[in-house]
Amino acid sequence: MPTEHGPDMQYLRQVLLEMLAIPCPTGFTDGIVRYVAEHLDAMGVPYELTRRGTIRATLKGRQRTPDRAIASHLDTVGAMVSEVKDSGRLKLAPIGCWSSRFAEGSRVSVFTEQGCFRGSVLPLMASGHAFNTEVDTLPVNWDTIELRLDILSHSRAETLAHGIGVGDFVAFDPLQEFTENGFISARHLDNKAGAAALLTAIKQVVDSGQPLPMDCHPLFTITEETGSGAAGALPWDVSEFVGVDIAPVAPGQASTEHAVTLCMQDSSGPYDYHLTRHLLNLCQRDRIPAQRDLFRYYHSDAESAIRAGNDTRVALIAFGTDATHGYERTHRDSLEALTRLLVAYVFSPPVFEHDNRDNAPLEHFQLQTDAEMPLSSETPLPPLEQIFACNRDDE
């Protein structure tokens, strides 16, 4: 049983490696959408696609409504050509919020209607032999870097003749490395590592053959880095929504690369008290390494679902990541803890049974201040092993 052996981390590793090889800055996500859809097909998990490509899958449970959703985004930061310069080189505009500091020195692919071209992102003064110490005087911004293409071109006209122009997408090489001690370094772990963890959790649920207590809808969104994310992605009566993303590991943060992080608040404000405590209780019950943290400059799929007007409880869980939106690093420990929590969550009862009602009872709005009341579910949380055993007995 999967509860005995835990998540299939070899599957997660392979999926993550394959996903890292697929360029998918926001707006250029068709390839990664097809990849995830093919994995869902292979597992026999039904799904539908929105017009733009958000994947809305369904894992059936005993209770159809209200249901829960878990979202992980597939899009990454990247860039777009904003100008073809007189020199034939390209000026770039960022896709998503990230620093040009991390773009410098990168090898990239430029996708045009005529095909894919390779190149390097360089500062305007790139040669130490030509500019000496002046190379260190350039400010850090997107106006002081340019893209040198690996084509024969020394003018704007020559570059345009290759079919390269304004609006072409630029994807940055992932430079992935998996070390024997468990560290994983790469660009775009945000959020391909989270998506790989969600696919691994889905695989564990499917392989178990056990029904869930309520329908669960895994979502794979494609515009989180530019803000819209899960907005418009919930056609169901979803009472609980959990976002899956990165947790910044940095001074002043509590997140680590060896645990799952539960975000208590980000730029949009606090996450749902009861759903977050429900997840914390699951971590405590199953001895899943967990941290609590606040993210100061951060938005998520869960936030976009709320901003779209959905009346749903929201929480955010994340894998610890050093140098977010740069050359990122996480550890196998954090991804395993995240996957374990996802599986525990989908097999847990709803946070509140009364969430199936449009008009919630007033007596349930005392739980935050009543020390005698449980922090989350109205019913105690049985061990996951007991849930599987009960499901086997039901059969």
N, C-alpha and C positions, 0 to 999 in steps of 0.2 A: 504494500500500500504506500502511496506517496507520503502519508504522514509518518511512516517509519523511516523513509529514506530522505525526505525533504525535497526541495526543488531539484529539477534536473539541470544542474549548473553547467554541464557540458552542452546541453541544448541552448542555454542562455548565451554561453560564450560563442557558439557557432552563429547563432542568430545575430548577435551584436557585431561580430566580425563582418558578416554579410551586409548588414544594414549600414555599417560605416563605409562600405565600398560604394554605396548608392548616393550620388549627389542629390540633395533635396533642400536647398534654401527655400524659404517661404515663397510661394508662387511657382515653384518648379518641383512639385512633389508627386507627379504621376508615377514615377518609377518606384518610389517607396510605398505608395498606396497599393500598387499591384503586388509588390513583394509581400506585404502584410496580408492582403486578401488571399493570396495563394496559400499562406500558412494556415489561415482560418479554414479555407477549403479542405486542406489536407487533414485538419482535425475534425471536420464535419460540423463546424460552428457556423450557423446561419448569420448573415449580415446583409446590410444594405448600404449603398453609397449615396451620399448627397450629390447634388449637381457638381459641386466643386471637388468632391473627393473625400470628405470626412467619412470614416468607416463607423457604422453603428451596428455592432454585433449583439447577439443575445445568447445568454446561458440560461436555460429554463430552470425555474424553481417551482416549489409547491404553491407559492403565492404569486399571482400574476401582477397584482397592483395593491398598494404602491410598490414600486420596484426601486432598485438602486443602480447607479452608474459609476464607472471608473474610467477616467480619461487620461491618456498619455498622448503628447503631441509628437508628430513625425517630422515637422519642419525644423530647420536649423537656421542659424544666422548665416549670412553670406553677403553678397554685394551685387550691384547692377552697374553696367556701364552708363555713366552720366555724360560723358563727352569723349569724342575722338580728337585728340590734341594735334596741333600742327606737326609735332614730331612723329606722329603715327602711334604714339602710346595712348593709353586709356586712363581717363579719370574715373574714379569709382564713387558710388554712393552706397552706404551700408544698408543691408537688409537686416532689420532687427537692431537692437541697441547693443553695440559693442565698440571697443576701442580700435583705432587704426594701429595702435601699438602691437596688437596681436596679429594684424594683417601683414605687417612688414616681414619680408623674407619668405613668404609663403609661396608654394607652388599651387597653381590654380588651373581650373578648366573654365573656358568661356563657351557657352552654348549659344549658337546662332542658328538661323534657318539654313545656313550652308554647312553646318557640322560643328564639331567641337575643336577648339584651339587651346593649346597649352601656353602657359606663361608664368611670370614671376611678379610678385608685388614688391616694389622697391621704394625707398625714400627718394625724393627728388635729387638729393646729392648722395649717390650710392657708392661712389668710388673713393676710397681713402687715399689712393695715389693721386687723384685729381683734386680733391678738396681738403685733404689732410684733416685737421681737427674740426673744420667747419661742418663735417658730417654730423657732429653732435649738437649743432646749434638749431637744428630744425625743430619746431614745435610738433607735438603729437596731435595730429588731426588728419582727417581724410583729404584735406587740400594739399598736404605735403607728401603724399605717396602717389604712385602711378603704377600701372600695369604694363610691363614689357612683354609683348607677345613673341612667341618663338616662330615668327614669320619674317620674310624679307620685306621690310617696310621701314621707310624713313620719313613718311609724310602721311598726312591725313587721307589724301586721295588713295594712296597705296593700301592703307588699312581698310578703307571703305570698299575698295575693289575686291577684298577677300570676303565681303559680305558681313563684316563686323560693324556693329553700330550701337547707337544709344538704345538702352532697354534690354540688352543681352544680359543673361544671368551669368554670374560668376560664382563658382563653387570652390571652396578651399579644401585642399587635400587633408584627410583625417590624421595621417601620420600615426597610426595606431601601434601600440606595443603592449603586449600582455607579459608581465614578468612572472617568474616562477613563484615568487612570494605573494602573489595575489593582486598586485597593483595593475591597474589598467589606465594607460595614458593615451589620449587621443583628442582631437577636436571633435566637437559634435556629440560628445557623450550626452549633452543636453539636446534632445532628450531620447536619443536612440537607446541608451542604456535603460532608461525607464520603460520604453516601449518593449525592449527585449524582456525585461522583467515581467511586464504584463502578459506578453505572449507565453512566457514560461509558466506563469500562474494559471493561465487558461488551459495550457497543456496538462498541468497537474490535476485540475478539476475534471477535465475530459477523461484522462486516464483513470481517475478514481472510479468513474461510473456511478458516483453518488449524486443524488439530486440536491439542489440548493434549497434553502428555506424560502427564498424569494427570487424572482427573476433578477438577473444582473446583466447590465448592458456595458460591455467593454467598448470604449470609444477611442478612436485614433484620429486626432484632429490635425489640421494642416496649416493653421494660421496663428498659432499661439504666440510666436515670436513677434508678430506685428499687432497683437492685441485682441483680435476677435475670437480666436480659439474655439471654445465650445458653445459660443453664442449661436442659437438656432439649431443645436445638435440634439435637443431633447424632445422628441415627439411623444414620449411616454409620461405617465404619472410618476415621476421620480421623486422620492422623498429624501434620498440620501445620494450625495455626489462626492466622490473622492478623486481629487486630482493627484497625478503621479508626476514628479518632476525632480529637479536637482535641489540640493541643500548646500549653500555656499559654506565651505570650510575656510575660515579666515579669522584674523584677530577680531575679537568682539562677538564672535559667533560660537554657539554651543555645539554645532554639528560636527561630526567626525566621519572619516572614511570607513569606519568599522561598525556602523549602526544605521538603522533607519531613523530618519528625523521626522517628527510631527511638528508642522509649522503651526504655531498658535496665532500668529498675526503676520501680515505682510503689508504692502503699500495700500491695499484696499481696506485694511482693518482686520479685526479678529475673525477667526474661523469659528464654526459652530461649536459651542461649548460641549453639547451632549455627544455629538458624533465624534469629536476629537477625544473625549474621555472614553468613549466606547473603544476606540482604536488603542488608546493607552492601556486599557484593561486587557485587551487581547495580547498586547506585548508582554504585560506582566504575567498573564496566565501561561503563555507559551514560552516564556523566557527568551523573547526576541530582543536583542540589544536595541535600545531606543533612546533617542535624545529629544528634548523639547527645545524649540528655537523660535526666534522672531527674525523675519527677513525684512531689511529696511528698504531695499530698492528692488521690488519684486512684484510680479503679477503672474497669474496662473489661469489654467483652463477653468478651475473652480470659480474663480472670480468672474470670468467672462460669462459663465452660466448664470450667475446671480445678476450681473449687470444687464443681462438680456431679459430679466423679469421673471425668472423661474423661482417659484416658492419651494425651495429645497434646502435641506441642510447641506453644508459644504465643509469639507476638510481637505487638507493637503498633506501628503506623505512624500518623502523624498530620500534619495540616496546621497550620501555625503560626497561632495565634489570640491576639490581644490582648484583654484584658478578658473572659476566659471566664466564662460564666454571667451576663454583664452585657450591655452593648451591645457586641457582639463585632465584631471586624474581622480579616479575613484579606486575602490578596492572591492574585491570579490565579496568580502564580509558584508558590506553595505548593501550590495545587490541581492545577496542571499537573504538578509534580514528583511529587505523590502518585499521580496517575493513571498517569503513566509507570511508576512503580515497581510498581503493581498489575499492569499489563500485562506488564512484564518478569518478575514473579514467577510469574504463571500459566503462562507459556511456559517457565519454567525447570524443570530436572529436580528430583526430590525431593531433599531435603537429604541423606537417607541411604536407599539402596535397601533396607537391612536393616530399615527400619521396617515392612516388610510381614510381619515375623515377630513373634510374641508374645514370643519369648525372644531378646532382642538379644544379639549376640556381645560378649564381654567386651573384645576388643581395640579396639573402637571407643570405649571409655571412657577413652582416653589422649589424645584429640585436644586437650583444653584445655591440657595441659601439654607437649605435644610440638611444638616449634617447627618440626619437619620436616613436620608433617602440615598439610593444608589446613584453613582455618577453617570451611569448610562442606561443600559437596557432595563426594561421593566422586569425582565426575567433574568436569572443568573446565567452567566456564560459557561456552559459545560466545556470541558476540554475537547479539543478537536478530535482526539482519538475516540472519545465517547460519542461524538456526533457521527463519525463514520461507523462505529459499532451499532448505533441505533438505526442508522440507515440500512445496514445489512440485515438487521432483525426485521425491519419493515418489509423487506423483500420476501 
